[in-house]
Amino acid sequence: MTVFGPLRVDLPVDEIPKFWYNITPDMPEPCPPPLDPVTKAPAGPDALWFFPKSLIMQEVSTERFIQIPDEVRDIYIRMARPTPIFRAKHLEEHLQTPAEIYYKYEGISPLGSHKGNTAVAQAYYNREEGIERLCTETGAGQWGTALSLGCAFFDMKCTVFMTRASHDQKPYRRTIMELYGAQVFASPSKETEFGRRLLKEQPDHPGSLGVAISEAIEAVRKDPKAKYSIGSVANLVLMHQTVVGQEAKKQMELIDRKPDYVIGCVGGGSNYAGLCYPFIHDKLKGKLQAEFISVEPKAIPSFTRGTYTYDFGDTAGLTPLFPMYTVGHNFVTPPIHAGGLRYHGKAPSMSTLVKCGVIKPTAAGQQEVFEAGKTFARLEGIVPAPESAHALFMAMEVARRCKERNEKKVILFNMSGHGLLDLGGYSEYLSGKLPGNWEPKQFALDDLPYKGKL
Ligand SMILES: *Cc1c(COP(=O)(O)O)cnc(C)c1O
């Protein structure tokens, strides 16, 4: 076997980025502002009362680069940054593709996913402002785990509302969060008025990220020492994740490669934005030719089958209205194992980039995603998180296309996390019991808070 080029590309620790990249000033067209849900006028920073001031400033910032505090960079070191890029050589051989397949591996973090990149930053800024407790939602549990550790590092309390479907599928996630010192509730829960109402209507409600966000915000409303922390969707989160793509750019330069395809899975959009926004910067400046492909589950297809309009970020309607592709905040998302992708909407900036044609959205079904995950585990050793396996699946599709056309392209995708706590899903897959490919016929688009498209 001949090995072409390095199989693993690392950066020295002092190459951890010193700035986060904010795509706002470089957008091909401006992202519409959030709206007040009652007046429908552009919402001011006050509408984001549940965040601390410094993070609100980041959310609305038009600065291209925001300095990363030293304390946060120090923790990035402990969380295994800079993360490696691997070349999936065995996968290339298996597919008999002339394409080269590279992946940025965020699963190497002690948290097993990319989510610590923003969790640590958010805990830091909240603590700087004297906040003592953070409340949040979690789907698969990765975000709740990340924030639990972020709070532990900064000696803060953490309350996590975990969607019931994931809570019941992934009991060990709860254990990790409790190990890091967090308090965890299955959502909908009896802790909030909203949760109690939903449980009364539907005692076996599977929960959703939208519902859990509503519960977390309600909890913040009742505690003046608490703030809300969000794991995706918000611009500040996408920005914190750009350490991933900035490192990846340097790593690809080190091996003298430019990606032709940059691929990532999308729940709210943070891991993919983290990888692709620094590359999109280059594309918009005419320095790169790459294609950008997002992958979402067919069960919750907001980019591929949803509507681009204003919608609430949560289910109870406690947030401002955000401009995004959505399947409706009342859509009850099917309980796919990729819990991190069970969200009705998408990040506003990424929605604008999809609308402008910069990012091409695609979708994958649960069966084919687990199939790809199994193949990868056997060939490359890493068990992909079911979320990341969406990106993997599409990278394999593109590599197959390259084979048909005999094109020697360079594919880069984000392996946003490992799946060692998602073995319940893999076990169902292996025993042939994995629920099939949900493709909902109907979405919850009749009761959108905003009439008309964008
Ligand atoms: C949460 C999560 C996702 C989805 O969230 P994004 O904000 O879209 O990145 C993807 N992969 C993993 C491993 C996750 O934990």
The ligand as an SDF file (V2000), in Angstrom:
LIG
                    3D

 15 15  0  0  0  0  0  0  0  0999 V2000
  -24.7630   19.1150   18.9660 C   0  0  0  0  0  0  0  0  0  0  0  0
  -24.0460   18.3770   17.9640 C   0  0  0  0  0  0  0  0  0  0  0  0
  -24.2560   18.6210   16.5920 C   0  0  0  0  0  0  0  0  0  0  0  0
  -25.3050   19.5520   16.0700 C   0  0  0  0  0  0  0  0  0  0  0  0
  -25.2580   20.8800   16.4660 O   0  0  0  0  0  0  0  0  0  0  0  0
  -24.6830   22.0270   15.5500 P   0  0  0  0  0  0  0  0  0  0  0  0
  -24.8830   23.2670   16.3320 O   0  0  0  0  0  0  0  0  0  0  0  0
  -25.4350   22.0420   14.2630 O   0  0  0  0  0  0  0  0  0  0  0  0
  -23.2560   21.7160   15.3670 O   0  0  0  0  0  0  0  0  0  0  0  0
  -23.4960   17.9260   15.6930 C   0  0  0  0  0  0  0  0  0  0  0  0
  -22.5790   17.0130   16.0930 N   0  0  0  0  0  0  0  0  0  0  0  0
  -22.3600   16.7420   17.3900 C   0  0  0  0  0  0  0  0  0  0  0  0
  -21.3550   15.7100   17.7640 C   0  0  0  0  0  0  0  0  0  0  0  0
  -23.0820   17.4210   18.3660 C   0  0  0  0  0  0  0  0  0  0  0  0
  -22.8380   17.1660   19.6400 O   0  0  0  0  0  0  0  0  0  0  0  0
  1  2  1  0
  2  3  1  0
  2 14  2  0
  3  4  1  0
  3 10  2  0
  4  5  1  0
  5  6  1  0
  6  7  2  0
  6  8  1  0
  6  9  1  0
 10 11  1  0
 11 12  2  0
 12 13  1  0
 12 14  1  0
 14 15  1  0
M  END
$$$$
